[in-house]
Amino acid sequence: MKPHVTLAMFIAAWLMPMHVMAANEQEQAHVHAKEQAVKPQSDTKKNEEHEEHEEHEEHNEHEGHDENDENEHNETLSSRISDDMATAVNIVTDRADSQRLRQHQIVYGKLSADPNRISHVNARFPGILTSVKFSLGDSVKAGDVLAVVESNESLNTYAIKAPIDGVIIQRSANVGEVAQQQTLFSIADFGSLWADFRLYPSQQVAVATGQNVVILAADTEINGVIAHIIPSLTQPYQLARVKLDNRDGKLSPGQLIEGAVISGEFNVELAVKKSAIQILDNQSGVFVKNNTEYVFTPLQLGRSDMDYVEVIAGLKPGQLYVTTNSYLLKADIEKSEAEHDD
């Protein structure tokens, strides 16, 4: 592969054969005039053969220009970038290798609190609230005193304590109010959540309990297992439920999520990352790194999963290909082609 041809270089290369052709035509015209001066005008057969020969040469030369133009166009499907510049713009490469692909069904849903980890707290005996310790949104530990009540019957005070660790999500208790049967506090433990995915009829055949699910939530990838599939009496879908560990507190109920239910796994001899694929000249391929040159290489692609796509032809194991920011190389080539066309 040759480096990119600049506009000035291309114009010079394109005009040069035209100047040579013009000079040759002038010289041939001069010679032809001299020959006509000494030859009889009746020698038409040789003249016709000479003209036919010139037309044939001109046709061949025109075809040669077309081939050269096509070769020059193909050569623009590469870009030269120094290693320092590639590092500066975060062009990342990886070696093509075998991969284990996972076929999947994409499903959507949202997170919900574990109903077994929500506690509603009220007073054991009616009385006056003399003290309230925590506010809405506060975190509490099991055994923490939430409020103090003075009993109407005995006039003795007693403490209302948190039954579980969690966050106060509802509070209906203020000092001086009467505590009767109402819920004073609601406490939720968000250390575990449920991912509830909607399964429409076309998906239900391929999804079952026990299958692995890769969940995308808040730019985080979480692995889980379908614990239950719940039919719905009023909606046109079922719910596939996956229990999630949320002790780090990064997730919250109501959050929208995406899941990939793994329906099959298999190994392929060669695969590339989906993020590496670009389309040039209506062909899908990747940029292969050869020293400081990045060459667009068309590929024949096969099966895929969320991250990788199988390579059937066009690439060899161990070749370095661009996995990140390959669009920068594509943009550079397209810019060069635009200048070439001008």
C-alpha positions as CSV (number, residue, x, y, z in Angstrom):
1,M,0.0,0.0,0.0
2,K,1.2,3.5,-0.8
3,P,0.6,6.5,1.3
4,H,-2.2,8.9,0.6
5,V,-1.9,10.9,-2.7
6,T,-2.3,14.6,-2.1
7,L,-4.4,16.7,-4.4
8,A,-1.3,18.4,-5.9
9,M,0.4,15.1,-6.5
10,F,-2.7,13.6,-8.1
11,I,-3.1,16.6,-10.4
12,A,0.5,16.4,-11.5
13,A,0.3,12.7,-12.1
14,W,-2.9,13.1,-14.0
15,L,-1.7,15.9,-16.3
16,M,1.7,14.3,-17.1
17,P,0.4,11.7,-19.6
18,M,-1.7,14.3,-21.2
19,H,1.3,16.5,-21.9
20,V,3.2,13.4,-23.3
21,M,0.2,12.5,-25.5
22,A,0.0,16.1,-26.8
23,A,3.7,16.2,-27.7
24,N,3.5,12.8,-29.4
25,E,0.5,13.9,-31.4
26,Q,2.3,17.0,-32.6
27,E,5.4,15.1,-33.6
28,Q,3.3,12.5,-35.4
29,A,1.4,15.2,-37.2
30,H,4.7,16.8,-38.3
31,V,6.1,13.5,-39.6
32,H,2.8,12.7,-41.3
33,A,2.9,16.0,-43.2
34,K,6.4,15.3,-44.4
35,E,5.4,11.9,-45.6
36,Q,2.4,13.3,-47.5
37,A,4.7,15.7,-49.2
38,V,6.8,12.9,-50.8
39,K,4.2,10.1,-51.1
40,P,1.4,9.8,-53.6
41,Q,-2.0,10.8,-52.4
42,S,-3.4,7.4,-53.6
43,D,-1.7,5.5,-50.7
44,T,-4.9,5.5,-48.7
45,K,-4.6,1.9,-47.4
46,K,-1.5,2.7,-45.3
47,N,-3.1,5.9,-44.0
48,E,-6.1,4.0,-42.9
49,E,-4.0,1.3,-41.2
50,H,-2.0,4.1,-39.5
51,E,-5.1,5.8,-38.2
52,E,-6.6,2.5,-37.0
53,H,-3.3,1.8,-35.1
54,E,-3.4,5.2,-33.5
55,E,-7.0,4.7,-32.4
56,H,-6.1,1.3,-30.9
57,E,-3.2,2.8,-28.9
58,E,-5.4,5.6,-27.7
59,H,-8.0,3.1,-26.5
60,N,-5.4,1.0,-24.7
61,E,-3.9,4.1,-23.1
62,H,-7.4,5.2,-21.9
63,E,-8.0,1.8,-20.4
64,G,-4.6,2.0,-18.7
65,H,-5.7,5.3,-17.1
66,D,-8.9,3.7,-15.8
67,E,-6.9,0.9,-14.2
68,N,-4.5,3.3,-12.6
69,D,-7.3,5.5,-11.3
70,E,-8.9,2.4,-9.8
71,N,-5.7,1.3,-8.2
72,E,-5.1,4.8,-6.8
73,H,-8.6,4.7,-5.3
74,N,-8.0,1.3,-3.7
75,E,-4.8,2.5,-2.2
76,T,-6.7,5.3,-0.3
77,L,-8.3,2.6,1.9
78,S,-5.5,3.0,4.4
79,S,-4.2,5.6,6.7
80,R,-0.8,6.3,8.1
81,I,-0.7,7.5,11.8
82,S,2.4,7.5,14.0
83,D,2.2,5.5,17.2
84,D,2.4,8.7,19.3
85,M,-0.6,10.2,17.4
86,A,-2.5,6.9,17.7
87,T,-2.0,7.0,21.5
88,A,-3.0,10.6,21.7
89,V,-6.3,10.0,20.0
90,N,-6.9,6.7,21.8
91,I,-6.7,4.4,18.8
92,V,-6.6,0.9,20.5
93,T,-5.8,-2.4,18.9
94,D,-6.2,-6.0,19.8
95,R,-5.2,-9.4,18.4
96,A,-7.8,-11.4,16.5
97,D,-8.4,-14.6,18.3
98,S,-10.9,-17.4,19.0
99,Q,-13.9,-16.4,21.2
100,R,-16.8,-18.0,23.0
101,L,-20.0,-16.4,21.7
102,R,-23.3,-16.4,23.5
103,Q,-26.6,-16.2,21.6
104,H,-29.1,-14.1,23.4
105,Q,-32.6,-12.6,23.6
106,I,-32.7,-8.8,24.3
107,V,-35.3,-7.9,27.0
108,Y,-36.2,-4.7,28.8
109,G,-37.6,-3.9,32.2
110,K,-37.0,-2.1,35.4
111,L,-35.7,-2.6,39.0
112,S,-38.0,-3.1,41.9
113,A,-37.4,-3.4,45.7
114,D,-37.5,-6.8,47.3
115,P,-41.0,-7.0,49.0
116,N,-39.5,-9.3,51.6
117,R,-37.1,-6.5,52.6
118,I,-39.7,-3.7,53.2
119,S,-41.0,-3.2,56.8
120,H,-43.9,-1.0,57.9
121,V,-43.6,0.2,61.5
122,N,-46.5,1.3,63.8
123,A,-47.0,1.8,67.5
124,R,-47.8,-1.3,69.7
125,F,-50.1,0.8,72.0
126,P,-51.9,4.1,71.3
127,G,-50.3,7.2,72.7
128,I,-48.6,10.5,72.2
129,L,-45.3,10.7,70.2
130,T,-42.9,12.4,72.6
131,S,-39.7,12.0,70.4
132,V,-38.9,11.2,66.7
133,K,-35.3,10.4,65.9
134,F,-35.0,10.0,62.1
135,S,-36.2,11.7,58.9
136,L,-37.2,10.6,55.5
137,G,-34.2,9.2,53.6
138,D,-32.1,8.4,56.6
139,S,-30.3,5.1,56.9
140,V,-31.0,3.1,60.0
141,K,-29.8,-0.1,61.6
142,A,-31.9,-2.9,63.1
143,G,-32.5,-1.9,66.8
144,D,-32.2,1.9,66.3
145,V,-34.8,3.9,68.2
146,L,-37.1,5.6,65.7
147,A,-39.5,7.3,68.1
148,V,-40.7,7.3,71.7
149,V,-44.4,7.0,72.6
150,E,-46.2,7.8,75.9
151,S,-48.9,5.2,76.3
152,N,-52.5,6.4,76.9
153,E,-53.3,3.6,79.3
154,S,-50.2,3.4,81.5
155,L,-48.7,6.8,80.8
156,N,-45.4,5.0,80.6
157,T,-43.1,5.6,77.6
158,Y,-41.8,2.9,75.3
159,A,-39.5,3.0,72.2
160,I,-40.3,2.1,68.7
161,K,-37.3,0.4,67.1
162,A,-36.2,-0.3,63.5
163,P,-36.8,-4.0,62.8
164,I,-34.3,-4.2,59.8
165,D,-31.4,-2.3,58.3
166,G,-32.5,0.0,55.6
167,V,-33.6,3.5,54.4
168,I,-36.6,5.3,55.7
169,I,-38.8,5.6,52.6
170,Q,-41.9,6.9,54.4
171,R,-42.5,8.8,57.6
172,S,-45.9,9.8,59.2
173,A,-44.7,10.5,62.7
174,N,-44.2,14.0,64.3
175,V,-43.8,15.0,68.0
176,G,-47.1,15.6,69.7
177,E,-49.2,13.5,67.3
178,V,-51.3,10.6,68.4
179,A,-49.9,7.2,67.4
180,Q,-52.7,4.7,66.8
181,Q,-52.9,2.1,64.0
182,Q,-51.3,4.1,61.2
183,T,-47.9,3.3,59.7
184,L,-45.4,5.6,61.3
185,F,-42.3,4.5,59.3
186,S,-41.6,2.4,56.2
187,I,-38.1,1.0,56.0
188,A,-36.7,-0.6,52.8
189,D,-33.5,-2.6,52.5
190,F,-32.1,-2.0,49.0
191,G,-29.2,-4.4,49.5
192,S,-31.0,-6.7,47.1
193,L,-33.3,-5.8,44.2
194,W,-35.3,-7.6,41.6
195,A,-34.9,-7.0,37.9
196,D,-38.3,-7.5,36.3
197,F,-38.1,-8.1,32.5
198,R,-41.1,-8.1,30.1
199,L,-41.3,-11.2,28.0
200,Y,-43.6,-10.9,25.0
201,P,-45.0,-14.0,23.2
202,S,-42.3,-14.1,20.5
203,Q,-39.6,-14.3,23.3
204,Q,-41.2,-16.7,25.7
205,V,-40.2,-19.8,23.8
206,A,-36.5,-19.0,24.1
207,V,-36.6,-17.9,27.8
208,A,-36.8,-20.2,30.8
209,T,-36.0,-20.2,34.5
210,G,-32.4,-21.0,35.3
211,Q,-31.0,-19.2,32.3
212,N,-28.2,-16.7,32.7
213,V,-28.8,-13.0,32.0
214,V,-26.3,-10.2,31.4
215,I,-27.9,-7.0,32.7
216,L,-27.0,-3.5,31.7
217,A,-27.9,-0.9,34.3
218,A,-26.3,2.5,35.0
219,D,-23.3,1.7,32.7
220,T,-22.7,-1.4,34.8
221,E,-22.8,-5.0,33.5
222,I,-24.3,-7.5,36.0
223,N,-24.6,-11.2,35.7
224,G,-27.7,-12.9,37.1
225,V,-30.0,-15.9,36.8
226,I,-33.8,-16.0,36.0
227,A,-35.4,-17.1,39.3
228,H,-39.1,-16.9,38.3
229,I,-41.3,-16.3,35.3
230,I,-44.6,-14.8,36.3
231,P,-47.6,-14.8,34.0
232,S,-49.7,-11.7,33.9
233,L,-53.5,-11.6,34.0
234,T,-53.9,-8.1,32.5
235,Q,-50.8,-7.5,30.4
236,P,-49.7,-9.0,27.1
237,Y,-46.4,-10.2,28.5
238,Q,-44.8,-12.3,31.3
239,L,-42.3,-11.1,33.8
240,A,-38.9,-12.8,34.1
241,R,-37.4,-12.0,37.6
242,V,-33.7,-11.9,38.4
243,K,-32.5,-11.2,42.0
244,L,-29.6,-8.7,42.2
245,D,-27.0,-8.0,44.9
246,N,-27.0,-4.2,45.5
247,R,-25.0,-3.9,48.7
248,D,-22.8,-1.3,47.0
249,G,-25.9,0.9,46.6
250,K,-25.3,1.7,42.9
251,L,-28.8,0.7,41.8
252,S,-32.2,2.0,42.7
253,P,-35.8,0.8,42.3
254,G,-37.6,2.1,39.3
255,Q,-34.4,2.3,37.2
256,L,-34.9,1.2,33.6
257,I,-32.6,-1.7,32.5
258,E,-31.7,-3.9,29.5
259,G,-31.0,-7.6,29.7
260,A,-29.5,-10.3,27.4
261,V,-30.9,-13.7,28.2
262,I,-28.3,-16.3,27.2
263,S,-30.0,-19.0,25.1
264,G,-26.9,-20.7,23.7
265,E,-23.1,-20.7,23.9
266,F,-20.5,-21.9,21.3
267,N,-16.8,-21.4,20.4
268,V,-15.6,-19.8,17.1
269,E,-12.1,-20.0,15.7
270,L,-11.9,-16.3,15.0
271,A,-13.9,-13.3,16.0
272,V,-13.5,-9.5,16.3
273,K,-15.2,-6.9,18.5
274,K,-18.3,-5.4,17.1
275,S,-17.0,-1.9,18.0
276,A,-14.2,-2.5,15.4
277,I,-16.5,-3.0,12.4
278,Q,-16.7,-0.1,9.9
279,I,-18.3,0.1,6.5
280,L,-16.3,1.4,3.5
281,D,-17.3,1.1,-0.2
282,N,-20.3,-0.9,1.0
283,Q,-18.1,-3.5,2.6
284,S,-17.9,-4.4,6.3
285,G,-14.4,-4.7,7.7
286,V,-11.8,-3.7,10.2
287,F,-8.6,-1.7,10.2
288,V,-5.5,-4.0,10.4
289,K,-2.4,-2.4,11.8
290,N,0.9,-2.8,9.9
291,N,3.5,-0.7,11.7
292,T,2.2,2.8,11.3
293,E,-0.2,2.0,8.5
294,Y,-3.9,1.0,9.2
295,V,-5.3,-0.9,6.2
296,F,-9.1,-1.4,5.8
297,T,-9.7,-5.1,5.4
298,P,-13.1,-6.3,4.2
299,L,-14.4,-9.4,6.2
300,Q,-16.9,-12.1,5.7
301,L,-18.8,-12.2,8.9
302,G,-20.9,-14.9,10.6
303,R,-22.7,-15.4,13.9
304,S,-22.5,-12.8,16.7
305,D,-23.3,-12.0,20.3
306,M,-23.5,-8.7,22.2
307,D,-19.7,-8.0,21.9
308,Y,-18.2,-10.1,19.2
309,V,-18.9,-11.2,15.6
310,E,-17.5,-14.3,14.0
311,V,-15.0,-13.9,11.1
312,I,-15.3,-16.5,8.3
313,A,-12.8,-15.0,5.9
314,G,-10.6,-11.9,5.5
315,L,-8.5,-12.0,8.7
316,K,-5.9,-14.3,10.2
317,P,-5.5,-15.2,13.9
318,G,-3.0,-12.9,15.7
319,Q,-3.4,-9.9,13.3
320,L,-3.7,-6.6,15.1
321,Y,-6.9,-4.7,14.4
322,V,-8.3,-1.5,15.7
323,T,-11.0,-2.0,18.4
324,T,-11.5,1.6,19.6
325,N,-12.0,4.8,17.6
326,S,-11.7,3.1,14.3
327,Y,-14.1,5.7,13.0
328,L,-11.2,8.2,13.0
329,L,-9.4,6.2,10.4
330,K,-12.6,5.9,8.3
331,A,-13.0,9.7,8.5
332,D,-9.4,10.2,7.4
333,I,-9.9,7.9,4.4
334,E,-13.2,9.5,3.4
335,K,-11.5,12.9,3.6
336,S,-8.7,11.7,1.3
337,E,-11.2,10.3,-1.2
338,A,-13.1,13.6,-1.3
339,E,-9.9,15.4,-2.1
340,H,-9.1,12.8,-4.7
341,D,-12.5,13.3,-6.4
342,D,-11.9,17.1,-6.4
